[in-house]
Amino acid sequence: MKKKLLTVAVSAMLLGATTQVSAAGFQLAEYSSTGLGRAFAGEAAMADNAGAQTKNPAMLTYLEGRQLSAGAIYIMPNVDVLGDVNLHLSGDPIVIPSNAIDFAGDALIPNFYYSNQLNDNWTWGLAFHSNYGLATELDATHSAAIFGDDTAITTVEFNPNIGYKINDAVSIGAGLRIVYGEGNVGASMPGWIDGIKAQLPDLAPMLPAAGTSLKYMEGDDIAIGWKIGSSWQINDKHRLGFAYHSGVELELDGHASGLLYDGGQNVSIEGYLPIEIPAFAELASHHQLTENWAMHASVNWTQWSVFDELVAYFPGETKPIDSTTGLPLESDLVKEENFKDNWRFALGTTYQLNDKWLVRGGMALDQGAAQDEYRSTTIPDSDRLWFSAGAGYQASKNLTVDFAITYIKGIGDAPIDETQDLLGLASVNYSGDVEADVWLAGVQFSYKM
C-alpha cells in the first residue's frame, strides 16, 4: 500500500482547503485574491504578480526580478438540497421529508508563489495551490445518508514552471503538475430504518442499526501531469494568452470498510479508488483601453467527461463478499457520475484610481458539469453566476496588497433523482433540487525583492 508522502504539518496547512466547490464539478478556481477581484477574467493573459504562472507559465516572462506572492481565500458556501425520500416496500410508497440544509462547511484556501527572472529571456517560478476540492457531510442517520453521508476530495498542487521570451511579441512556458490527492466516500443507514423494523419485526434482526456505516473508502496518492502556455503581445495595448493543463490520474490507495464491505467483521480490506483530475484550457485577452482603464476576458474549458464513475477496486487477499452471489468482489461501482465537459465565460475590468489604489470588477458564467439524470447529493453541481469586486493598494515601492470579494449564485434547475436498493428488501428513491450560493473573500500580498 502506498505511503503518505506529506507531513502532517503540510497537510494541515494546505489540505485544509477542502470545501464545497465554487466552480464546476469539484474544481476550485480560487488560486489568487488578485484574480478573484475580476472573477478570474483574462487570467491566462495577466501578469499582476508571481501568481500569474498558475494559469499560464508563459506569463512569467512579464515579471521582473524576483517576486513573492502569498494569500488566502475564505469560502463560505450555503448549499441546500430540498427533497424527499420515497421508500417502496409494498403498496404505496412511504414519503419522508429529506432536506439537507447548509451541508458544506466553510474553508480557507491558501496559496504561495515565487518567480525569478534569470535574464531577458528566461524566468522560472514555483507555485503551491489547490485546483480541486470537495467536502459534503450529512448526519449518519439523515434520511438521505444511504446515498452518501461523507464525501471529500482534496488536492494540493506544486508546480515548478519556466517561461521563455522568444521576442518582444511572443512568449512560451511550461511546467509540471505534481498533485497530491486524498479522498473518502461513504454511506450510512438512515434513521428511518427503525420504522421499517417496527413494521417488519421478523426481518428486524437482519437489518442494521440507524447510523451504521454501509460503505466507506479512503485513500491518497501522488501523480504527475504537465502544463504549457503561450502569449502574444499584439501591440502595447492588447495581449492574448493561451494555456493547457493536462489531466492527472490519481489512484487513491487506502482501505475499505462498512457493513456491505466487511460484513461487520474486524477485517482490513485493501482498496483503491481511481480518480482522473480533468484537463483544462483557457483562452484569454487583456486590453489596455486608456492609460488607467483595462478590460479582460477569458473562455475556459474543462474535460469533465473523463469523470464518469467512481469504482472501488480490492486487490488484496481479503475482499468484500457479494451479498447476492456469495463470491468475492474484485470491484464495486460506488457512484455513477457521467459528467459532461463544461465551459466558463468571464469578463472583467481594472481601473487605476491614483498612484496608490486600483479597483477591479468582473462577472462570469460557470456552467455545471453534472447532467440532470445523474446529479447526486454528494456532488450537487449546477450552473452559477459570479459577481466580483476587488481593490489593490500599493503599500510601498515593493509591496502590493490586493483585496477581493465575490458572490456566486447557482442558477437554473438542478434536480436530483437517485435510487438505491435496500439490502434487496426495498427500493429507496431520493428526489429533490439543489439551491446554492457562495461568498468568497480574500487577500493577497505581493512583494518585489
Salt bridges, closest charged atoms under 4 A:
GLU43 OE2 - ARG38 NE 2.87
ASP48 OD2 - ARG38 NH2 2.49
GLU157 OE2 - ARG177 NE 2.80
ASP168 OD1 - LYS165 NZ 3.82
GLU182 OE1 - LYS4 NZ 3.92
GLU218 OE2 - HIS255 NE2 3.66
ASP221 OD1 - LYS2 NZ 3.29
GLU282 OE1 - LYS55 NZ 3.13
GLU330 OE1 - LYS319 NZ 3.34
ASP332 OD2 - LYS215 NZ 2.87
ASP366 OD2 - ARG384 NE 3.83
ASP372 OD1 - ARG375 NH1 3.00
ASP381 OD1 - ARG384 NH2 2.68
ASP402 OD1 - ARG360 NH1 3.11
GLU418 OE1 - LYS335 NZ 2.53
